[in-house]
Amino acid sequence: MRPIAVPPAWRPRLAALAAGLAAGLAHPPFGLLPGLLGYALLLKLLETEGPKPLRSAFLRGWLAGVGYFSVGVWWITEPFMVDAREQGWMAPFALLLMGGGLALFWGLAALIQRALAPRGWRRGLVFAGALTLAEYLRGHILTGFPWDLPGETWAAGSAPSQAAALVGAYGLTWITVAIAASFVLLFDPVAPRARLVRGGAILAALALLYGGGAWRLVHAVPVSPTAPLIRLVQADIDQKEKWKPENLDLVFTTYMQLTTQAAPARPDIVVWPEGALPAVIDDLLSPGSPYLWRLTAGLTPGQTLMMGANRYDIGPAGETRYYNSLVALRRSAEGLTPTAVYDKYRLVPFGEFMPLGKLAARVGFRSLVHMPDDFTPGSKPRPVRPQGVPPVQPLICYEALFPHFTAEAAARGGFRPAWILNVSNDAWFGGGSGPQQHLNIAGYRAIEEGLPIARATPTGVTTMIDAYGRHQAAHTLALGRIGVVDARLPPGLAPTPYSRHGEIFAAMMLLFSAVMAGRRRDRQP
């Protein structure tokens, strides 16, 4: 059998696609860290002449992005399969638009790199700046979608991930790409001494990244035995079954049984995940509702239930507005009292609202919410102070993707929370790598802020994350498990450099890359 001949013009294109796939597979849950060398391969391909250099560079960068995001966001098709009969036809369009659209940012980075054409040992540093700039734009343009930033390749809680406390995920993106891409320098035709110096510099950077993080973890603050006890409830109810109206009572009963499950110590706080029940909370808590009585009876005086819920109100024009919310309900001797409400601010495009809504509606597109209309974004986020609960910053699902979200909310509210509560409906992501990726991303928010995260999902992964991004197997419910996690709230740390200064360090790295790009003359090594 004769081997398939690949046309010469397609060889660098396929290599670029492979480079992106390798970099994507370096992320958890795959964790194939040698895939980071995909950045070195891409840099080499951008330095290889094409028939039209700038156009070829953009195409190769775009193809690398397609490979990278095909690994990272393939789960985007899962939500459309929940109601496959009505919405399944949109799945391939969503994947093409998402993967191909996000890859445009990598094409832009490749175009910048080729246009600047840096020489010598500076190339990896310039490339790190170009790709970090593109990733920053990806995280901010339109609604922003910073899923699986290259800096989040390292497993949250590992030694290298601790650098996010100083420079954030964008700064760690620069560091990660600079180290990985610089491996290409080892193959330059330079003197042995120069090659040795380059290799030593790369190893020294890796040693500093690992060593600094390991030192931080050695000095980790332990959990106090008197800290609030939090119960995180995972009911493991399939998304397709949950939204059937006839299953409301079964879903509610399951959550209540887990909430009241016997334990050596009574939880101070009980958490139900995003959109736990297939109904709006206004109806569940209305006078005369049987669910209000059952919920009140299931909690003991002094307990607080923090519940992901859908709610509605009436707007100024008489329209009904729906919100994806977190509601804190305090049980007292008199009954159940709402003490805090947080409405999700950053909504998921296509999932919770449809961009260009009126135009999209004309061609048959609509968001995936199980509501008569799209969700309405809440007001700009601030931490909340539910009665009997340490001050907390809620992050509802998608909001956990955004670096510095909690610090900005704290500045807006005038006080720093003691912890972060991430309620998420990861059932939308299916049973593959999506929920694991989302868990890893959430861990970076803990590292950046120096605050623990209690994370509750309906189908997994539910866990308690400490301020170093770590979660323990003993306090984790994996995918497809039903049960509860009872864990003491880990301590918060002093504000990290990143929480205080934001992207200033990443900006300094970008400036350094720009300076390196401007120096045309190269000296060895």
N, C-alpha and C positions, 0 to 999 in steps of 0.2 A: 504494500500500500504506500503510495507516494505521499510525502508530507505536504500539508497545505502551504503553498507559497504566499507569504505576506508581502504585499507591495511595499517597496522601500518607504514611500510617503506615510504608510500606516504604522510602521514600526515605532517611531517616537510617540505617536498618538496612543497606541496600545500600551506602551511603556508608561505614559503619563496616567492612563486609566489605572494601571497596576499600582503606580506610586500612591494614588489616592486611596485605592482599596487597602493597601498595606497600612497607611496612616490611620484609616478608619478602624482597622482591626486591632490597632494598638490600644484603643479605648476599652474600658470595661463594658460588658462582662467578658470580652474576648481576652484582653490583656496581653496581646502579642506584641510586647514592647519593641522587638527588633523591627516591627513595622514602621517605627519612627524614622527609619532610614529612607522611607518613601519620600521624605522632605529633601534628603540629599539627592535622590534620584531625580526628583522634579527640578531641583536647581540645576543639575547637570543637563537636563533636557532643555531648559530655557537658555542654556549657553550654546546649544547645538544649532547651527544655522538651518533655517527653513527657507523655502522659496520666497516668502515674504516674512521677514523676521518678526515684526510686531504682530502681524495676524497669526503667525504660527505659534508665537508665545501665548497669545490669548487663548487660542484653541487648546493648546496643551494644558494650560492652567485650568481651563473650563473642564476638560476631560478628567483631570485629576480631581477636581471638585465633584464631578459626577460620581467617580468611584468612592470618594470619601463620604458623600452624603447618601449614597445608595446603601452603605453600611449603617449610617447613623439614623436615617429617617424612613427606612422602609416600612416601619410600623404605622406610617401615616394612613395606610390603606385600612387598618383594622377598624377604626370607628365607622367607616362606611359599611362594614360587613354586619354591624349590629342589626341594621334594618336593610339587609341586602336587597330585598325586593324593591324598595323605594329609593335607596341611596347607593347601592352597590355600583351602579354605572359610573358614579363620580370618582371611584377609587383610583383608576389608572390616570385620570386627568390630574388628580391631586398629587400623585406621586411624581408625574412628569413636571408639573408646575413647581412643586416644592424642591425636588432634587436638582432639576435643571436651573431653576431660578437662584437657589443658594449657590450653585456652582459659578454663577456669574461673578461673584465676589472673588473667587479664586482666579478666575480669568483676569480680573482687574489687577490683582496682585502680581500675576505673571507678566502682564503688560507693563506695569511699573518697573518691575525688575529688569525686563529686557530693555526698556527705554533708558534706564539709568546706566545699564551695562557696567556695574562695578567690577573692579579687577582685583586679582590676588586674594589675600586672606580676608579681605573685607566683605567678600560676596555673601557669606552666610549671615553676617550681621545686617546687611542691607535687605536680604531676602526675608529675614525675621521681621524687620520693620514693615516691609510691603505687605506681608501676609497678616501681621497683627493689625495693621490699619484696615485691611479688608475685613477682617473678622470683627473689628470694632464697628465698622459700618453695617455689617450683617446684623449685629446686635442692636442697632438703633434706627436704621432706616424703616420707614413706615411703622409698623408695630414693633419691629425688632424680633429676631428669632435666634438667640445665642445658644443653640443646642449643641452640645459636644464641642466646645471650643478646644483648639489644640492644647491649651494649657490644662485642660481637664482630662488629658490622657491618663495621667497618674491616678491610681485608685485613691479616692478621698480617704484621708486618714493615714496614708503612707507618708514616709519621710519626705519625698519630693513635693508632695501636695502642700506641705506646711508653708512653703514660700508664698502661697496665696494670702497668708496673713499679713505679709509685707507689701506685695505688689498686686494682689488680686489675680483673677483668672486671665485677664488680658495681659498683665505683666508676665505671668507665668507662660502665656502663649509665646511671647517674645523669647523668653529664656529657652523654652522647649524647642522651638523651631531653630533658634540660633545654634544650639548645641547639636541638634540632629542634622541640620543642613550642612554644618561645618565639616562633617565627615567626608564630604566630597573633596575637601582640600587635601586630604591624605593621598589622593591620586593625581595631584598636579605634578608636572615634571620639574621638581625643585630639588635642591641639594638635600642629601640625607639629614644634615643638621636641621635644615628648615622643616623637613617633614617631622622630625623628632620633636621640635618645638611646638609645631601645630598639634600633634597628637597629645603632647603633654598639656597644652592649654585646654583641649577638649576634656581630658581626664580630670584636670583640676576643677573645671566648671561642674562636671558631674559629681565629683567628690564634695564640692561645696554645697551643691543642691541636696545631696543625700545626707551629708554630715550635719548641715545646719538644721534640717528637718528632724533628724534623729535626736539631736541635742534638745530640741523643743519638746519632743515627745517624752524624753527621759524625765523632764521637769513638769510633766502633766499634773494638774491638780485633781485629786481623787474626789469621788462623789460622797457627799455627806449623808450619813444614815438618817438624818432628820429632815432631809429635803422633801418637798412635796412628792407624794406618790401619785403617779399618773398611769391611768389605764387606757391603752390604745386598743380599740376594738376593730377587728377584721372579720367580717361576716362571710367573705368569699361567696358572694352572690353574683352569678353571671349577669353581665350587662343586658343581655337579650331578655332574661327573665325578669329582671328588676323592674323594668318599665311597663310590664303588663299590669293594668289596673287591678286585676283580680289577685295579684300577688302582694299588694300593699300590707295586708295583715301578716302574712308570712314573713316578709322582710322586717317589719317592725318587731315582731315576736322574736326573731333571731337576734336582732340587736339588743333587745331587752334581756334575753337570756344570758347573753355574753356580758352585758353591763352588770348584772346582778350575780354573776358567777362567784362562788365562794373563794376567798383568798385569806392568807394569814393576816393581812392588814387591809383595812378599808381604803380604797383609793380616794384621794382628795379631789382629783379631777378625772373625769371620763371624757374621752375624745372619740367622736364618730367621724368618719371621713367625709370628704367632699360629696355632696348630693347623696347622702346615705339613704334617704327614703324617696320613693317615687311620688312625692306630693309636695306642695308648697307648705312651708311651716305655718303660714297664716291660718290655713285650714286645720292643721294638726293641733294648733294651740287655741283654736277658737272656743268660746264657752259652749259646753255641751258636747265637745268632741270626746269620744271614748279614749282616744290616744292621749289626750291631755291627762286624764285621770290615771291611765296606766303608766305614763311617763313619770308623773308625780309620785306614784306609789313605788316605782322601781328605784328611785333615788332616796338617799337618807339625808336628813337635815345636815347642812354643812357641805354637802357635795355640790360640785359644779359640773354640768354637762356642756362641753364645747362641741357643737354639732354643725357639720357642714350641711347646709340646707339651701333650698331655693325659696325666694320670697318675692312678693310683689307690692307695689304701691301705685297710686294714681298720680300722674304727672300734671303739670300746670295747665295743659290743654285737654285734660280729661282722659288722656291715654293711659293704658295699663303698662307699667314698666316692670320688668322681671330682673332679678338680681341673683347672682351666685354668691352666697354669703356664708359667713361663719357666725353662729349665734351662741352666746353664753347664757345658760339657764341655771340659776342658783336655786337649790332646794332649801327652803326654810320651813319652820314649823307651820307657817301659814299657807305654804304651797310653793309653786314654781314661778320664779321671777326672771325675766330677761334682764341681764346686767350689762351686756355689750353686744353690739352688732358690727361686723366688718363686711363691707361689700367689695367683692373682687374688682380691682382696678384695671389690671392688664388682662384682657380677654383674648381667647384663642381665635385667631382668624379661621374661618370656615367651621370651627367647632362650636363657638359661642356667639359669633356674629359673622355675617357675610360681608367681606369688603365689597364696596360698590353695590350695596344691598339692593337698591331699586333696579339697577341694570342687571344684576345677577338673577333677580327674581323673574325678569322677563324671559330669560332663557332656561328657566327651570331649576336654577341653583338655589339652595337655601342652607342655612346653618344646621348643625346636627343636634341642636338643643331640643329636649323633649318639652318644649314650651310652645305656646301659640306664636311667639315672636322671639327675636334675638334677645340676648341678655343686654342690659344696660350697664356700662361701667360705673363703679362707685366713685366717690370723691377721692381726691389724692390721699394715698394711704398714710396712716398714722398708727402708732402702737395703741393698744386698748388696755384698759384696767378693769377687767371684770372683778366683781366683788369676791374676795377670798382667794384670788388667783394672782400670782406674781405678774407684773406688767409683761405683755406679750405682743409680738408682732406676727399676725397671721400672714401666711403665704399660701394662697389657694392655687394648687397645681402649677400652672404655667408660670406663676410669679416667682417660683423658686429658680427659674432659669437666669434671672437678671442680677448680676453683681451690683452691689452697693444699694440695692432696693431698701434693705432694712435701715441702713445708716441714713439714707435720705428721708425715710419715713420718721426716724427718730428726731432728726433735725427739725422736721416739720411739726412734730408733736411736742417738742420741747423736753423730751425725756427719753432715756435709753431703756429698751425692754430688758428683762432678765432672761428671756428665752424666745425662741421662734417656734411657731406651730405651723407645720406644713400639712394641710389636709389635701388629698389628691385622689382623683378618680382614675387610677392607673389601669382600671379595667379597660379603658379606651385603647390602651396600647397593646392589648392582647397578651399572650403568654410567652412572647419571645424576649428579645434583648431590651425592648423599650423601657419596661419598668426598672430594669437594672441600671440602665443608663440614667434614667431620671433620678434614681436613688443616689448615684455617684455625683450628679450635678448638684443635688440638694446638699450633699456633704460639703461642697465647696463654699456654700453660703455660710455654713457654720464656721469654717476655718477663717474666712474673710472677716467675719464679724466678731469672732471670739465668743460666740453664743451657742448653747446647745439647741438642737432641733428635735422636737417630738414630731414624728411623721406617721400619719394614719392614712391608710388606703383601704378600699373595700376588698381587693383580691391579692394584695401584696405589691411591693414590699413595705411592711409596717415595722417601724423600729424606733429606738431612741438613739440619737446621734449626739456625741459630746462636742465640746467646743473645738476639738481637734479634727473633726470630721469622721470619727471612728464610731462604728456600731458593733455591738457584741452579738454573737449568735444566740446567747441566752436571752437577749432582749430583742429578738427579731422574729417576725413571721414572714416566711418566704412566700413566693407565688403559689397560689392554690391552696393555702392553708386557712383554716378557720380557727379562731381563738382570740386571746387577748395577750397584750404585753403589759405587765405591771413593772414599772421602773421608776426609780427615784430620779428626779430632775438633776442632771449634771450641773455643776457650777458654771457660771459665766466667767469670762476673763476680763481683764482691763481692756478698754478699746484698743484694737489692733492699729498698727500704722495705716493699713488699708482703710479701715472703717473711718479713721480720722481724716485721711487725705485723699481718698478715692483714687482716681486714675492718674495722679500726679507722677507716680513712678513709671507707669506705662508710657506716659507722655514724654518723660525724660529718655526712655529707651528709644522711642520713635525719633526723637530729636537726635540722639546718638547715631541712629541708622542713617538719618539724613546727612549728618556730618560725614560719616564714612562714605556715603554715596558721592559726596562732593569732592572727595580727594581722589583725583584721577591717577596720580603717580603712586606706584606701589613699590615698597621696599621689602626685601626679604627679611625675615621669613614670612 
